[in-house]
Amino acid sequence: MTGTASGKAVHFDDRHLHVELEDGRVISTPMHWYPELQAATLHQVGNYAFICRGTGIEWPDLDYHLSIQSMLAYADERRVA
């Protein structure tokens, strides 16, 4: 992948974390990959902010940070395994 993936919105359900990117793609990864988010309340998970020019996500109530690039790399790595 070339360029930098920047986030536009975060959505989640009981099984997946969905990150909509500025270019229209949506990354969906299982919530169980993120135990801190899975254990959080709906309010805590819903309180997020994009950081680092949209390349990362911060959940300030949880002191948890997630790189969009790492989500893409981890998803690719899991697909190959």
MOPAC internal coordinates of N, CA, C and O (Angstrom, degrees):
PM7 1SCF
backbone

  N    0.0000 0     0.00 0     0.00 0    0    0    0
  C    1.4373 1     0.00 0     0.00 0    1    0    0
  C    1.5158 1   109.02 1     0.00 0    2    1    0
  O    1.2310 1   120.14 1   -44.96 1    3    2    1
  N    1.2887 1   117.35 1   135.04 1    3    2    1
  C    1.4488 1   121.22 1   178.99 1    5    3    2
  C    1.5080 1   109.44 1  -105.23 1    6    5    3
  O    1.2310 1   120.64 1   -22.42 1    7    6    5
  N    1.3183 1   116.38 1   157.58 1    7    6    5
  C    1.4513 1   120.21 1   179.39 1    9    7    6
  C    1.5159 1   111.25 1    80.28 1   10    9    7
  O    1.2310 1   121.76 1     4.54 1   11   10    9
  N    1.3125 1   114.23 1  -175.46 1   11   10    9
  C    1.4487 1   121.33 1  -178.34 1   13   11   10
  C    1.5167 1   109.58 1  -112.50 1   14   13   11
  O    1.2310 1   120.64 1   -48.87 1   15   14   13
  N    1.3189 1   116.37 1   131.13 1   15   14   13
  C    1.4599 1   121.51 1   177.95 1   17   15   14
  C    1.5207 1   108.52 1   -83.81 1   18   17   15
  O    1.2310 1   120.78 1   -58.50 1   19   18   17
  N    1.3306 1   116.11 1   121.50 1   19   18   17
  C    1.4605 1   121.55 1   179.16 1   21   19   18
  C    1.5194 1   109.73 1  -114.31 1   22   21   19
  O    1.2310 1   121.22 1   -43.39 1   23   22   21
  N    1.3302 1   115.27 1   136.61 1   23   22   21
  C    1.4468 1   121.10 1  -178.24 1   25   23   22
  C    1.5153 1   113.46 1   -81.47 1   26   25   23
  O    1.2310 1   121.62 1   -30.17 1   27   26   25
  N    1.3099 1   114.51 1   149.83 1   27   26   25
  C    1.4621 1   122.29 1   178.22 1   29   27   26
  C    1.5294 1   111.02 1  -118.46 1   30   29   27
  O    1.2310 1   120.05 1   140.41 1   31   30   29
  N    1.3342 1   117.50 1   -39.59 1   31   30   29
  C    1.4637 1   121.51 1  -178.94 1   33   31   30
  C    1.5257 1   109.90 1  -155.65 1   34   33   31
  O    1.2310 1   121.25 1   -25.85 1   35   34   33
  N    1.3214 1   115.21 1   154.15 1   35   34   33
  C    1.4612 1   122.23 1   176.75 1   37   35   34
  C    1.5246 1   107.51 1  -120.88 1   38   37   35
  O    1.2310 1   121.41 1   -47.00 1   39   38   37
  N    1.3268 1   114.90 1   133.00 1   39   38   37
  C    1.4578 1   121.85 1   174.93 1   41   39   38
  C    1.5239 1   106.92 1  -132.85 1   42   41   39
  O    1.2310 1   120.56 1   -24.64 1   43   42   41
  N    1.2861 1   116.54 1   155.36 1   43   42   41
  C    1.4562 1   119.80 1   177.79 1   45   43   42
  C    1.5164 1   109.02 1  -149.24 1   46   45   43
  O    1.2310 1   121.95 1   -23.34 1   47   46   45
  N    1.3197 1   113.87 1   156.66 1   47   46   45
  C    1.4586 1   120.11 1   172.13 1   49   47   46
  C    1.5237 1   106.12 1  -135.60 1   50   49   47
  O    1.2310 1   119.95 1    12.37 1   51   50   49
  N    1.2989 1   117.69 1  -167.63 1   51   50   49
  C    1.4606 1   119.49 1  -175.95 1   53   51   50
  C    1.5276 1   113.18 1   -69.96 1   54   53   51
  O    1.2310 1   119.76 1   166.84 1   55   54   53
  N    1.3194 1   118.07 1   -13.16 1   55   54   53
  C    1.4668 1   121.00 1  -177.45 1   57   55   54
  C    1.5236 1   114.91 1  -118.35 1   58   57   55
  O    1.2310 1   119.38 1   151.83 1   59   58   57
  N    1.3429 1   118.79 1   -28.17 1   59   58   57
  C    1.4631 1   120.73 1  -171.11 1   61   59   58
  C    1.5290 1   113.22 1  -135.73 1   62   61   59
  O    1.2310 1   122.18 1   -29.55 1   63   62   61
  N    1.3254 1   113.44 1   150.45 1   63   62   61
  C    1.4548 1   122.78 1   168.31 1   65   63   62
  C    1.5236 1   105.44 1  -101.04 1   66   65   63
  O    1.2310 1   120.25 1   -54.75 1   67   66   65
  N    1.3184 1   117.13 1   125.25 1   67   66   65
  C    1.4574 1   122.62 1  -178.78 1   69   67   66
  C    1.5260 1   108.37 1  -115.44 1   70   69   67
  O    1.2310 1   120.39 1   -53.17 1   71   70   69
  N    1.3088 1   116.86 1   126.83 1   71   70   69
  C    1.4621 1   121.26 1   176.81 1   73   71   70
  C    1.5226 1   107.64 1  -119.70 1   74   73   71
  O    1.2310 1   121.29 1   -62.49 1   75   74   73
  N    1.3223 1   115.14 1   117.51 1   75   74   73
  C    1.4668 1   120.84 1   176.46 1   77   75   74
  C    1.5185 1   107.83 1   -86.03 1   78   77   75
  O    1.2310 1   121.04 1   -50.26 1   79   78   77
  N    1.3208 1   115.62 1   129.74 1   79   78   77
  C    1.4583 1   121.24 1  -178.85 1   81   79   78
  C    1.5210 1   110.52 1   -95.72 1   82   81   79
  O    1.2310 1   121.03 1   -21.33 1   83   82   81
  N    1.3127 1   115.63 1   158.67 1   83   82   81
  C    1.4691 1   121.78 1   180.00 1   85   83   82
  C    1.5223 1   111.99 1   -58.39 1   86   85   83
  O    1.2310 1   120.03 1   150.09 1   87   86   85
  N    1.3424 1   117.55 1   -29.91 1   87   86   85
  C    1.4714 1   120.42 1  -178.10 1   89   87   86
  C    1.5337 1   112.95 1   -85.47 1   90   89   87
  O    1.2310 1   120.12 1  -174.87 1   91   90   89
  N    1.3383 1   117.38 1     5.13 1   91   90   89
  C    1.4516 1   121.40 1   175.93 1   93   91   90
  C    1.5201 1   115.35 1    99.07 1   94   93   91
  O    1.2310 1   119.82 1   165.42 1   95   94   93
  N    1.3201 1   117.96 1   -14.58 1   95   94   93
  C    1.4635 1   119.74 1   176.99 1   97   95   94
  C    1.5199 1   110.35 1   -71.43 1   98   97   95
  O    1.2310 1   121.16 1   -22.45 1   99   98   97
  N    1.3296 1   115.38 1   157.55 1   99   98   97
  C    1.4623 1   121.69 1   174.59 1  101   99   98
  C    1.5204 1   107.54 1  -127.79 1  102  101   99
  O    1.2310 1   120.87 1   -53.40 1  103  102  101
  N    1.3300 1   115.94 1   126.60 1  103  102  101
  C    1.4593 1   122.49 1   175.05 1  105  103  102
  C    1.5226 1   106.40 1   -96.09 1  106  105  103
  O    1.2310 1   120.08 1   -52.10 1  107  106  105
  N    1.3095 1   117.46 1   127.90 1  107  106  105
  C    1.4609 1   121.92 1   175.76 1  109  107  106
  C    1.5167 1   108.28 1  -124.13 1  110  109  107
  O    1.2310 1   120.95 1   -57.66 1  111  110  109
  N    1.3114 1   115.79 1   122.34 1  111  110  109
  C    1.4569 1   121.30 1   179.31 1  113  111  110
  C    1.5258 1   108.16 1  -130.46 1  114  113  111
  O    1.2310 1   120.34 1   -28.17 1  115  114  113
  N    1.3342 1   116.96 1   151.83 1  115  114  113
  C    1.4658 1   120.26 1  -178.49 1  117  115  114
  C    1.5306 1   112.21 1   -63.93 1  118  117  115
  O    1.2310 1   120.80 1   -41.96 1  119  118  117
  N    1.3193 1   116.08 1   138.04 1  119  118  117
  C    1.4647 1   120.50 1   178.57 1  121  119  118
  C    1.5275 1   111.47 1   -61.48 1  122  121  119
  O    1.2310 1   119.64 1   150.52 1  123  122  121
  N    1.3434 1   118.30 1   -29.48 1  123  122  121
  C    1.4656 1   118.94 1  -177.66 1  125  123  122
  C    1.5325 1   112.36 1   -67.29 1  126  125  123
  O    1.2310 1   119.88 1   168.52 1  127  126  125
  N    1.3306 1   117.84 1   -11.48 1  127  126  125
  C    1.4623 1   120.19 1   172.95 1  129  127  126
  C    1.5240 1   111.08 1   -71.30 1  130  129  127
  O    1.2310 1   120.09 1   163.43 1  131  130  129
  N    1.3263 1   117.43 1   -16.57 1  131  130  129
  C    1.4651 1   122.97 1  -175.24 1  133  131  130
  C    1.5289 1   109.32 1  -126.09 1  134  133  131
  O    1.2310 1   119.81 1  -101.84 1  135  134  133
  N    1.3366 1   117.96 1    78.16 1  135  134  133
  C    1.4673 1   120.86 1  -176.08 1  137  135  134
  C    1.5297 1   113.38 1   -55.85 1  138  137  135
  O    1.2310 1   120.53 1   145.46 1  139  138  137
  N    1.3364 1   116.59 1   -34.54 1  139  138  137
  C    1.4737 1   119.36 1   179.95 1  141  139  138
  C    1.5228 1   111.08 1   -64.09 1  142  141  139
  O    1.2310 1   120.54 1   140.28 1  143  142  141
  N    1.3185 1   116.57 1   -39.72 1  143  142  141
  C    1.4642 1   120.01 1   178.64 1  145  143  142
  C    1.5231 1   110.86 1   -74.15 1  146  145  143
  O    1.2310 1   120.33 1   141.13 1  147  146  145
  N    1.3025 1   116.97 1   -38.87 1  147  146  145
  C    1.4581 1   121.14 1  -178.86 1  149  147  146
  C    1.5271 1   111.21 1   -63.98 1  150  149  147
  O    1.2310 1   120.13 1   146.41 1  151  150  149
  N    1.3296 1   117.35 1   -33.59 1  151  150  149
  C    1.4584 1   121.53 1  -179.14 1  153  151  150
  C    1.5314 1   112.94 1   -84.31 1  154  153  151
  O    1.2310 1   120.12 1   170.35 1  155  154  153
  N    1.3141 1   117.38 1    -9.65 1  155  154  153
  C    1.4684 1   121.76 1  -175.39 1  157  155  154
  C    1.5294 1   111.67 1   -78.64 1  158  157  155
  O    1.2310 1   121.33 1   -17.38 1  159  158  157
  N    1.3235 1   115.06 1   162.62 1  159  158  157
  C    1.4600 1   120.39 1   174.91 1  161  159  158
  C    1.5255 1   109.41 1   -77.03 1  162  161  159
  O    1.2310 1   120.77 1   -16.02 1  163  162  161
  N    1.3243 1   116.13 1   163.98 1  163  162  161
  C    1.4668 1   120.26 1   176.95 1  165  163  162
  C    1.5218 1   110.99 1   -59.15 1  166  165  163
  O    1.2310 1   120.42 1   140.42 1  167  166  165
  N    1.3240 1   116.80 1   -39.58 1  167  166  165
  C    1.4678 1   120.04 1   178.37 1  169  167  166
  C    1.5275 1   110.92 1   -61.94 1  170  169  167
  O    1.2310 1   120.17 1   134.77 1  171  170  169
  N    1.3285 1   117.28 1   -45.23 1  171  170  169
  C    1.4617 1   120.95 1  -178.86 1  173  171  170
  C    1.5238 1   111.70 1   -63.98 1  174  173  171
  O    1.2310 1   119.84 1   136.43 1  175  174  173
  N    1.3139 1   117.90 1   -43.57 1  175  174  173
  C    1.4635 1   120.98 1  -179.61 1  177  175  174
  C    1.5285 1   110.88 1   -69.05 1  178  177  175
  O    1.2310 1   120.51 1   146.93 1  179  178  177
  N    1.3275 1   116.63 1   -33.07 1  179  178  177
  C    1.4600 1   120.75 1   179.81 1  181  179  178
  C    1.5110 1   113.91 1   -75.81 1  182  181  179
  O    1.2310 1   120.43 1   164.43 1  183  182  181
  N    1.3292 1   116.78 1   -15.57 1  183  182  181
  C    1.4598 1   121.20 1   179.44 1  185  183  182
  C    1.5275 1   108.70 1   -94.76 1  186  185  183
  O    1.2310 1   120.97 1   -91.56 1  187  186  185
  N    1.3181 1   115.75 1    88.44 1  187  186  185
  C    1.4621 1   121.41 1  -178.97 1  189  187  186
  C    1.5215 1   109.31 1  -129.29 1  190  189  187
  O    1.2310 1   121.14 1   -16.31 1  191  190  189
  N    1.3174 1   115.42 1   163.69 1  191  190  189
  C    1.4682 1   121.54 1   174.68 1  193  191  190
  C    1.5230 1   108.17 1  -144.76 1  194  193  191
  O    1.2310 1   120.90 1   -35.51 1  195  194  193
  N    1.3213 1   115.88 1   144.49 1  195  194  193
  C    1.4595 1   119.80 1   173.18 1  197  195  194
  C    1.5170 1   108.03 1   -80.51 1  198  197  195
  O    1.2310 1   120.75 1   -41.72 1  199  198  197
  N    1.3147 1   116.16 1   138.28 1  199  198  197
  C    1.4578 1   122.81 1  -179.09 1  201  199  198
  C    1.5258 1   108.56 1  -127.94 1  202  201  199
  O    1.2310 1   121.08 1   -10.06 1  203  202  201
  N    1.3151 1   115.55 1   169.94 1  203  202  201
  C    1.4712 1   121.92 1   175.88 1  205  203  202
  C    1.5265 1   111.49 1    53.48 1  206  205  203
  O    1.2310 1   121.31 1  -127.14 1  207  206  205
  N    1.3390 1   115.11 1    52.86 1  207  206  205
  C    1.4700 1   122.04 1   178.80 1  209  207  206
  C    1.5236 1   112.35 1    58.25 1  210  209  207
  O    1.2310 1   120.87 1  -144.56 1  211  210  209
  N    1.3291 1   115.94 1    35.44 1  211  210  209
  C    1.4539 1   121.20 1   176.10 1  213  211  210
  C    1.5104 1   115.48 1    83.84 1  214  213  211
  O    1.2310 1   119.97 1  -176.49 1  215  214  213
  N    1.3342 1   117.66 1     3.51 1  215  214  213
  C    1.4583 1   120.07 1  -177.30 1  217  215  214
  C    1.5211 1   113.02 1   -90.11 1  218  217  215
  O    1.2310 1   120.43 1   175.01 1  219  218  217
  N    1.3213 1   116.77 1    -4.99 1  219  218  217
  C    1.4550 1   121.51 1   178.95 1  221  219  218
  C    1.5136 1   110.31 1  -139.71 1  222  221  219
  O    1.2310 1   121.41 1   -15.98 1  223  222  221
  N    1.3217 1   114.91 1   164.02 1  223  222  221
  C    1.4538 1   121.91 1   178.42 1  225  223  222
  C    1.5193 1   107.79 1  -125.64 1  226  225  223
  O    1.2310 1   121.05 1   -43.17 1  227  226  225
  N    1.3219 1   115.60 1   136.83 1  227  226  225
  C    1.4555 1   121.47 1   178.10 1  229  227  226
  C    1.5190 1   109.03 1  -120.80 1  230  229  227
  O    1.2310 1   121.00 1   -44.27 1  231  230  229
  N    1.3192 1   115.69 1   135.73 1  231  230  229
  C    1.4591 1   122.75 1   170.16 1  233  231  230
  C    1.5216 1   105.91 1  -111.09 1  234  233  231
  O    1.2310 1   119.68 1   -86.45 1  235  234  233
  N    1.3478 1   118.21 1    93.55 1  235  234  233
  C    1.4578 1   121.05 1  -172.45 1  237  235  234
  C    1.5264 1   114.09 1   -62.10 1  238  237  235
  O    1.2310 1   119.80 1   146.62 1  239  238  237
  N    1.3288 1   117.98 1   -33.38 1  239  238  237
  C    1.4659 1   120.03 1   179.24 1  241  239  238
  C    1.5242 1   111.92 1   -65.77 1  242  241  239
  O    1.2310 1   120.59 1   157.01 1  243  242  241
  N    1.3324 1   116.48 1   -22.99 1  243  242  241
  C    1.4607 1   122.05 1  -177.10 1  245  243  242
  C    1.5212 1   112.61 1  -106.26 1  246  245  243
  O    1.2310 1   120.32 1   171.58 1  247  246  245
  N    1.3383 1   117.00 1    -8.42 1  247  246  245
  C    1.4625 1   122.35 1  -172.46 1  249  247  246
  C    1.5324 1   109.29 1    52.27 1  250  249  247
  O    1.2310 1   121.45 1  -131.29 1  251  250  249
  N    1.3340 1   114.84 1    48.71 1  251  250  249
  C    1.4617 1   121.97 1  -176.56 1  253  251  250
  C    1.5213 1   108.61 1  -124.38 1  254  253  251
  O    1.2310 1   120.87 1   -43.88 1  255  254  253
  N    1.3278 1   115.95 1   136.12 1  255  254  253
  C    1.4579 1   122.85 1  -178.48 1  257  255  254
  C    1.5180 1   109.49 1  -129.42 1  258  257  255
  O    1.2310 1   121.12 1   -36.80 1  259  258  257
  N    1.3238 1   115.46 1   143.20 1  259  258  257
  C    1.4580 1   120.83 1  -178.64 1  261  259  258
  C    1.5176 1   109.06 1  -138.45 1  262  261  259
  O    1.2310 1   120.62 1   -51.08 1  263  262  261
  N    1.3005 1   116.43 1   128.92 1  263  262  261
  C    1.4594 1   122.86 1   177.18 1  265  263  262
  C    1.5246 1   109.02 1   -87.07 1  266  265  263
  O    1.2310 1   120.41 1   -49.51 1  267  266  265
  N    1.3243 1   116.82 1   130.49 1  267  266  265
  C    1.4609 1   120.62 1   177.25 1  269  267  266
  C    1.5244 1   109.80 1   -63.29 1  270  269  267
  O    1.2310 1   119.85 1   140.98 1  271  270  269
  N    1.3004 1   117.88 1   -39.02 1  271  270  269
  C    1.4649 1   121.07 1   178.00 1  273  271  270
  C    1.5195 1   110.86 1   -61.26 1  274  273  271
  O    1.2310 1   120.12 1   141.07 1  275  274  273
  N    1.3261 1   117.38 1   -38.93 1  275  274  273
  C    1.4709 1   119.42 1   178.93 1  277  275  274
  C    1.5202 1   110.75 1   -68.47 1  278  277  275
  O    1.2310 1   119.96 1   146.55 1  279  278  277
  N    1.3389 1   117.68 1   -33.45 1  279  278  277
  C    1.4670 1   120.12 1   175.59 1  281  279  278
  C    1.5248 1   109.87 1   -61.72 1  282  281  279
  O    1.2310 1   120.48 1   135.31 1  283  282  281
  N    1.3219 1   116.70 1   -44.69 1  283  282  281
  C    1.4655 1   121.25 1   179.57 1  285  283  282
  C    1.5270 1   110.68 1   -63.95 1  286  285  283
  O    1.2310 1   120.23 1   134.96 1  287  286  285
  N    1.3211 1   117.16 1   -45.04 1  287  286  285
  C    1.4641 1   121.20 1  -178.25 1  289  287  286
  C    1.5211 1   110.91 1   -66.92 1  290  289  287
  O    1.2310 1   120.17 1   138.21 1  291  290  289
  N    1.3246 1   117.28 1   -41.79 1  291  290  289
  C    1.4628 1   121.44 1  -178.96 1  293  291  290
  C    1.5272 1   110.45 1   -66.59 1  294  293  291
  O    1.2310 1   120.76 1   139.35 1  295  294  293
  N    1.3169 1   116.16 1   -40.65 1  295  294  293
  C    1.4654 1   120.35 1   178.07 1  297  295  294
  C    1.5309 1   110.24 1   -62.88 1  298  297  295
  O    1.2310 1   120.33 1   137.42 1  299  298  297
  N    1.3425 1   116.97 1   -42.58 1  299  298  297
  C    1.4708 1   121.10 1   177.57 1  301  299  298
  C    1.5223 1   110.89 1   -63.61 1  302  301  299
  O    1.2310 1   120.83 1   137.33 1  303  302  301
  N    1.3298 1   116.02 1   -42.67 1  303  302  301
  C    1.4592 1   121.50 1  -179.00 1  305  303  302
  C    1.5300 1   110.39 1   -63.34 1  306  305  303
  O    1.2310 1   119.83 1   137.99 1  307  306  305
  N    1.3126 1   117.94 1   -42.01 1  307  306  305
  C    1.4657 1   122.20 1  -178.96 1  309  307  306
  C    1.5305 1   110.71 1   -68.27 1  310  309  307
  O    1.2310 1   120.45 1   146.48 1  311  310  309
  N    1.3290 1   116.75 1   -33.52 1  311  310  309
  C    1.4618 1   120.88 1  -179.96 1  313  311  310
  C    1.5250 1   110.80 1   -67.41 1  314  313  311
  O    1.2310 1   120.04 1   143.97 1  315  314  313
  N    1.3442 1   117.54 1   -36.03 1  315  314  313
  C    1.4534 1   122.44 1  -177.99 1  317  315  314
  C    1.5233 1   111.03 1   -74.99 1  318  317  315
  O    1.2310 1   120.56 1   144.59 1  319  318  317
  N    1.3245 1   116.54 1   -35.41 1  319  318  317
  C    1.4810 1   121.23 1  -176.12 1  321  319  318
  C    1.4985 1   113.21 1   -67.83 1  322  321  319
  O    1.2310 1   120.10 1   180.00 1  323  322  321

